[in-house]
Amino acid sequence: ERIQAIDEPQEGYVGVLVDPSGGALLQRAATATPWWQIFSDAGSVGALIVIVGIIGLIIGVSRWLILNRQAQQITQQKQDLLHLTDNALGRILAVANKHERSNADELARFLDEAILAELPACRRGLGALAVLAAVAPLLGLLGTVAGMIETFQAITAYGNSDPQVLSSGISQALLTTKFGLIAAVPLMLLHSFLSSKSETILHVIEHQSAGLLAQRQLVKRKVES
C-alpha cells in the first residue's frame, strides 16, 4: 500500500520504513537462530541446570503452599483456642493441656520439646533449596570452563583465522553461565521468602508458648497468695 501511495502522487505525506543499517538488521533477523536452539547449544551441562532449576521450583512452590496452609490454620487456631485442630499451634496447646497439672518449669520443658518437634516440618525442603540455588551457578561456571577449553582446542587445531567461529564458541560457552544465573536467582529468592515464612510460624508458636507459661505462673502466684 505504501509503495502504491508513492507511485500515485497525492497530497500530504506518505510514511515509509527506512533501515539505517543498510540491510544488516534484516540479514541478522533472517539468520537468527530460533529460541529453542539455545538449549541445544548449552549442551548437557545446560540441560542439567534446567533440571536443577525445575526441581528447585517444584520444591519451592510446594513448600510455599504447605507453609501458607499452615499459617492459615494457625491463624484460625489463634481465634479459637478451645477447639484444637491438627496444626502446629494446636499440637502445642494439646501438650499444654496434657500437662496442665505440671508446674511452670516442667511445662516449659514439655513445650520446648513440642516446639523442637515442629521445627523439621517448618524447615523441610529449605536446605535442599539452598543447595540447588548454590549448585546452579557452579554448574554454569563448569559449562563455561568446558566450553572455553573446547574453543581453545579448536584454535590450536584449526587456527584463529575465522573470528566468527571463535565468537560463536565463546558465546556457546557463556550460555551455561547465563542458564546458571537464571536458575539461581529465583531459587535464592524462594529460599529467602520461605525461610522468613517458616520463621514467622515458629515465632507465633513460641509466642503462644510463652503466653501459656506466663498464664501458668500467674495462676500459681494467685494460688500461693
Beta strands, then each sheet from edge to edge (+ up, - down):
end
